[in-house]
Amino acid sequence: MTGYVAVVGENVADAIVQPSETPSGPMQWQIFPGGSPANTAVALGRLGTPTRFLSRLPCGILGGLFARRLNDSSVDLSLSTWSDEPATLAITSVENSVAHYEFYANGTVDWQWRPGELHPARLQGASCIHAGSLGLIMEPGGRIVEELLESIREHATVSIDPNVRTTLVSSEHYRSRLKEWYRLADIFRISEDDLTHLAPGSTPERIIGELIETGIQLVIVTRGEAGVLASFRGALIDVPAVRTEVVDTIGAGDAFSAGLLHWLHQNGHLGGRLECLDQQGARSALVFASHVAALTCAAPGADPPWNRHLTPAVRNLLR
């Protein structure tokens, strides 16, 4: 259990719409700090993994909101940069416990990386880097993030979660980058919903079969109530969903990624190509991650659990 996990990507102000009392009444919302990479960093910090978040924080009230959440969750922001560009906004509505998003992200702070801000020398000591979501696809910053992953993968495990947002970025643009992401990743997680955008008509089994050929060590498809289907070095692992009373699914996939990386960090498997991980360990990691995601679904918004909220049975999965 050495080093720390670096997470690179965006913060997003989630404006969650509240139902109006009358059809013509004013729209009401509450604004929460979010963003897929930020959610993953928060979940890792709360679980107890040493975590550093690389982001571009907006000056002003929203930047302060983001920073307080991350700091309060034991996330190190020393590698982040403050800037005057505006924050990214997502208007979020929830229907039947499922979140739907409208993004306002053109020209916002999160994608304006400059090469010096992500210089690999700044990540000395990182055993893993997790990237994905809009920060890996939005230009001009996406290619700079890819270059960072390339430059440090010699000594750090690379985890990628594309977290597809086709309301903002076309499916074609995502597909144009997938081959490069497959080449860089040791761990690649994608949701079944995302597959419907990137590979219409395909199935998790077929996608996993195709990804096995790319050489990714651990491929994961999260399927909501159907559980998790994964491949570790070509062998399939099917993990049932953890039963829970779902409030909403906001941040569930991000919490899953955090739970997985926390298990791997606790057991000393980060820092390379997962060479010492075996099938039993991979299954335990996936089961633990599923529990962390379920606890997040049981709370409103992207509010992942703290380590102290884990039951003894779930903590035992870390061994």
C-alpha positions as CSV (number, residue, x, y, z in Angstrom):
1,M,0.0,0.0,0.0
2,T,2.3,2.8,-1.3
3,G,1.9,6.0,-3.2
4,Y,-1.3,7.9,-3.9
5,V,-4.1,7.9,-6.5
6,A,-4.2,10.9,-8.8
7,V,-7.5,11.8,-10.3
8,V,-7.6,14.3,-13.2
9,G,-10.7,16.0,-14.6
10,E,-13.6,18.3,-14.0
11,N,-15.7,19.8,-11.3
12,V,-19.3,20.5,-12.3
13,A,-22.0,22.5,-10.5
14,D,-25.0,20.2,-10.4
15,A,-28.2,22.3,-10.4
16,I,-30.7,19.7,-9.4
17,V,-34.3,20.6,-10.4
18,Q,-36.9,20.3,-7.7
19,P,-40.5,19.5,-8.8
20,S,-42.7,22.6,-9.0
21,E,-45.9,22.8,-6.9
22,T,-47.9,24.1,-9.9
23,P,-47.4,23.6,-13.7
24,S,-46.7,27.3,-14.2
25,G,-44.8,27.8,-11.0
26,P,-41.1,28.9,-10.9
27,M,-38.4,26.3,-11.5
28,Q,-36.5,25.6,-8.3
29,W,-33.2,23.9,-7.9
30,Q,-30.4,23.2,-5.5
31,I,-26.8,23.5,-6.5
32,F,-24.4,20.7,-5.4
33,P,-20.7,20.3,-6.2
34,G,-20.2,17.4,-8.7
35,G,-18.5,16.2,-11.8
36,S,-17.5,12.6,-12.4
37,P,-13.7,12.8,-11.6
38,A,-14.4,15.1,-8.6
39,N,-17.0,12.6,-7.3
40,T,-14.4,9.8,-7.7
41,A,-11.8,11.8,-5.9
42,V,-14.2,12.6,-3.0
43,A,-15.2,8.9,-2.7
44,L,-11.5,7.8,-2.6
45,G,-10.7,10.4,0.0
46,R,-13.6,9.4,2.2
47,L,-12.7,5.7,2.0
48,G,-9.2,6.5,3.2
49,T,-7.0,6.3,0.0
50,P,-4.4,9.1,-0.3
51,T,-5.8,11.1,-3.2
52,R,-4.7,14.1,-5.1
53,F,-7.0,15.9,-7.5
54,L,-5.7,17.6,-10.6
55,S,-8.3,20.1,-11.8
56,R,-8.8,23.7,-12.9
57,L,-10.9,25.4,-10.3
58,P,-12.9,28.5,-11.1
59,C,-12.4,31.6,-9.0
60,G,-15.5,32.7,-7.2
61,I,-18.4,31.2,-5.3
62,L,-18.6,27.9,-7.2
63,G,-14.8,27.3,-7.0
64,G,-15.1,27.8,-3.3
65,L,-18.0,25.3,-3.2
66,F,-15.9,22.7,-5.1
67,A,-12.8,23.2,-3.0
68,R,-14.6,22.9,0.3
69,R,-16.2,19.6,-0.6
70,L,-12.9,18.1,-1.8
71,N,-10.9,19.4,1.2
72,D,-13.6,18.2,3.6
73,S,-13.3,14.8,2.0
74,S,-9.5,14.6,2.6
75,V,-8.6,15.2,-1.0
76,D,-5.3,17.0,-1.6
77,L,-5.7,20.0,-4.0
78,S,-2.1,21.0,-4.2
79,L,-1.9,19.9,-7.8
80,S,-5.0,21.9,-8.9
81,T,-4.9,25.3,-10.6
82,W,-7.2,28.3,-10.0
83,S,-8.3,30.3,-13.1
84,D,-10.8,33.1,-14.1
85,E,-12.7,31.0,-16.6
86,P,-16.4,30.2,-15.7
87,A,-17.4,27.0,-14.0
88,T,-19.1,24.1,-15.9
89,L,-22.9,23.8,-15.1
90,A,-25.1,20.8,-15.4
91,I,-28.9,21.1,-14.9
92,T,-29.9,17.7,-13.5
93,S,-33.4,16.3,-13.3
94,V,-34.3,12.9,-11.7
95,E,-37.0,10.7,-13.2
96,N,-37.7,7.3,-11.7
97,S,-34.5,7.6,-9.7
98,V,-32.4,8.0,-12.8
99,A,-30.5,11.3,-13.4
100,H,-30.7,13.2,-16.7
101,Y,-28.3,16.1,-17.5
102,E,-28.2,19.3,-19.6
103,F,-24.6,20.7,-19.8
104,Y,-23.4,24.2,-20.1
105,A,-19.7,23.7,-20.8
106,N,-18.4,25.7,-23.8
107,G,-15.3,27.7,-22.9
108,T,-15.5,26.7,-19.2
109,V,-12.5,26.4,-16.9
110,D,-12.2,22.6,-16.9
111,W,-11.0,22.0,-20.5
112,Q,-8.4,24.9,-20.8
113,W,-5.4,22.9,-19.6
114,R,-1.9,24.2,-20.4
115,P,0.9,21.7,-20.8
116,G,2.8,23.0,-17.8
117,E,-0.2,22.5,-15.5
118,L,-0.2,18.8,-16.2
119,H,3.6,18.2,-16.3
120,P,4.3,14.5,-15.4
121,A,7.0,15.6,-12.9
122,R,4.3,17.0,-10.7
123,L,2.9,13.5,-10.2
124,Q,6.0,12.0,-8.6
125,G,4.9,9.2,-6.2
126,A,1.6,8.5,-7.9
127,S,0.8,4.7,-8.0
128,C,-2.3,5.2,-10.1
129,I,-4.0,7.9,-12.3
130,H,-7.7,7.9,-12.9
131,A,-9.2,9.9,-15.8
132,G,-12.3,10.1,-17.9
133,S,-15.6,11.9,-18.4
134,L,-15.6,15.2,-20.1
135,G,-12.1,16.1,-19.1
136,L,-10.8,13.3,-21.4
137,I,-12.8,14.3,-24.4
138,M,-13.4,18.0,-24.4
139,E,-10.9,20.1,-26.4
140,P,-8.4,21.6,-26.1
141,G,-7.6,19.8,-22.8
142,G,-8.5,16.2,-23.6
143,R,-5.3,15.6,-25.7
144,I,-3.2,17.1,-22.9
145,V,-4.7,14.6,-20.4
146,E,-4.0,11.7,-22.8
147,E,-0.4,12.9,-23.0
148,L,-0.2,12.9,-19.2
149,L,-1.5,9.3,-19.1
150,E,1.0,8.2,-21.6
151,S,3.9,9.8,-19.8
152,I,3.3,8.3,-16.4
153,R,1.9,4.9,-17.2
154,E,5.5,3.4,-17.0
155,H,5.2,3.6,-13.2
156,A,1.4,4.1,-12.5
157,T,-1.7,2.1,-13.2
158,V,-4.1,3.9,-15.6
159,S,-7.8,3.8,-14.9
160,I,-10.3,5.2,-17.5
161,D,-14.0,5.8,-17.2
162,P,-15.4,7.5,-20.4
163,N,-18.7,8.4,-18.7
164,V,-20.2,9.3,-22.1
165,R,-22.2,12.5,-22.4
166,T,-23.6,12.6,-26.0
167,T,-25.7,15.7,-25.2
168,L,-22.4,17.6,-25.3
169,V,-20.0,15.5,-27.4
170,S,-21.0,13.4,-30.4
171,S,-20.8,9.6,-30.3
172,E,-18.5,9.8,-33.4
173,H,-16.0,11.9,-31.5
174,Y,-16.0,9.4,-28.6
175,R,-15.4,6.5,-31.0
176,S,-12.5,8.4,-32.6
177,R,-10.7,8.4,-29.3
178,L,-11.5,4.9,-28.0
179,K,-8.6,3.1,-29.6
180,E,-6.1,5.4,-27.9
181,W,-7.9,5.0,-24.5
182,Y,-7.8,1.2,-24.9
183,R,-4.1,1.4,-25.5
184,L,-3.5,3.5,-22.4
185,A,-5.8,1.8,-19.9
186,D,-5.1,-1.0,-17.4
187,I,-8.6,-0.6,-16.1
188,F,-11.5,0.4,-18.3
189,R,-15.0,0.8,-16.9
190,I,-18.0,1.7,-18.9
191,S,-21.7,1.6,-18.1
192,E,-24.2,-0.4,-20.2
193,D,-26.1,2.8,-20.9
194,D,-22.9,4.3,-22.4
195,L,-22.6,1.2,-24.7
196,T,-25.9,2.1,-26.3
197,H,-24.4,5.3,-27.5
198,L,-21.0,4.0,-28.6
199,A,-22.0,0.6,-29.9
200,P,-25.8,0.5,-30.7
201,G,-27.2,-3.0,-30.8
202,S,-24.1,-4.5,-29.1
203,T,-24.1,-6.4,-25.8
204,P,-21.8,-6.2,-22.8
205,E,-20.6,-9.8,-23.6
206,R,-19.7,-8.8,-27.1
207,I,-17.9,-5.5,-26.1
208,I,-15.9,-7.3,-23.4
209,G,-14.9,-9.9,-26.0
210,E,-13.7,-7.2,-28.3
211,L,-11.8,-5.3,-25.5
212,I,-10.0,-8.5,-24.4
213,E,-8.2,-8.4,-27.7
214,T,-6.9,-4.9,-26.9
215,G,-4.9,-6.1,-23.9
216,I,-6.6,-4.2,-21.2
217,Q,-6.1,-6.1,-17.9
218,L,-9.5,-5.4,-16.3
219,V,-12.5,-4.5,-18.4
220,I,-15.7,-3.7,-16.5
221,V,-19.3,-3.1,-17.7
222,T,-21.6,-1.9,-14.9
223,R,-25.2,-2.8,-15.6
224,G,-27.3,-1.2,-12.8
225,E,-29.7,-3.7,-11.3
226,A,-28.2,-6.4,-13.5
227,G,-24.9,-6.1,-11.6
228,V,-21.4,-6.1,-13.1
229,L,-19.9,-8.1,-15.9
230,A,-16.1,-7.9,-16.1
231,S,-13.1,-9.6,-17.7
232,F,-9.8,-10.0,-15.9
233,R,-7.1,-11.2,-18.2
234,G,-9.7,-12.7,-20.5
235,A,-11.7,-14.6,-17.8
236,L,-15.3,-13.4,-17.2
237,I,-16.5,-12.4,-13.8
238,D,-20.2,-11.8,-13.1
239,V,-21.0,-10.0,-9.9
240,P,-24.7,-9.5,-8.9
241,A,-26.0,-6.1,-7.9
242,V,-26.1,-5.2,-4.2
243,R,-29.7,-4.7,-3.1
244,T,-30.4,-1.3,-1.8
245,E,-33.2,1.3,-1.5
246,V,-32.3,3.6,-4.4
247,V,-32.8,7.3,-3.9
248,D,-31.1,8.2,-7.2
249,T,-28.1,7.0,-9.3
250,I,-26.1,10.3,-9.3
251,G,-22.5,9.5,-8.8
252,A,-22.9,5.7,-8.5
253,G,-20.5,4.8,-11.3
254,D,-17.9,7.3,-9.9
255,A,-18.3,5.7,-6.5
256,F,-17.8,2.2,-8.1
257,S,-14.5,3.3,-9.6
258,A,-13.4,4.7,-6.3
259,G,-14.3,1.5,-4.5
260,L,-12.4,-0.5,-7.0
261,L,-9.3,1.6,-6.8
262,H,-9.5,1.8,-3.0
263,W,-9.5,-2.1,-2.8
264,L,-6.6,-2.3,-5.2
265,H,-4.6,0.3,-3.3
266,Q,-5.3,-1.3,0.1
267,N,-4.0,-4.6,-1.2
268,G,-0.9,-3.2,-2.9
269,H,-1.9,-3.8,-6.5
270,L,-1.5,-0.3,-7.9
271,G,1.7,1.0,-9.5
272,G,1.9,-1.2,-12.6
273,R,-0.1,-3.5,-14.8
274,L,-1.9,-5.4,-12.0
275,E,0.8,-8.1,-12.2
276,C,0.1,-9.7,-8.8
277,L,-3.7,-9.5,-8.9
278,D,-5.5,-12.9,-9.3
279,Q,-9.0,-13.9,-10.2
280,Q,-10.2,-14.1,-6.6
281,G,-8.8,-10.7,-5.8
282,A,-10.4,-9.2,-8.9
283,R,-13.8,-10.5,-7.8
284,S,-13.4,-9.2,-4.3
285,A,-12.5,-5.8,-5.7
286,L,-15.6,-5.8,-7.9
287,V,-17.8,-6.9,-5.0
288,F,-16.4,-4.2,-2.7
289,A,-16.9,-1.5,-5.4
290,S,-20.5,-2.7,-5.9
291,H,-21.2,-2.1,-2.2
292,V,-19.7,1.4,-2.3
293,A,-21.9,2.2,-5.4
294,A,-25.0,0.8,-3.6
295,L,-24.4,3.0,-0.6
296,T,-24.1,6.1,-2.9
297,C,-27.4,5.2,-4.6
298,A,-29.1,5.1,-1.1
299,A,-28.3,8.8,-0.6
300,P,-29.5,11.8,-2.6
301,G,-26.9,13.3,-5.0
302,A,-23.3,12.3,-5.4
303,D,-22.7,11.7,-1.7
304,P,-20.4,8.6,-1.4
305,P,-19.9,6.9,1.9
306,W,-17.1,7.5,4.4
307,N,-15.1,4.5,5.6
308,R,-16.8,4.6,8.9
309,H,-20.2,4.0,7.2
310,L,-19.0,0.6,5.8
311,T,-20.4,-2.4,7.6
312,P,-18.0,-5.0,9.1
313,A,-19.0,-7.4,6.3
314,V,-18.0,-4.9,3.6
315,R,-14.8,-4.0,5.4
316,N,-13.9,-7.7,5.4
317,L,-13.9,-7.6,1.6
318,L,-10.8,-5.5,1.8
319,R,-8.7,-8.4,3.1
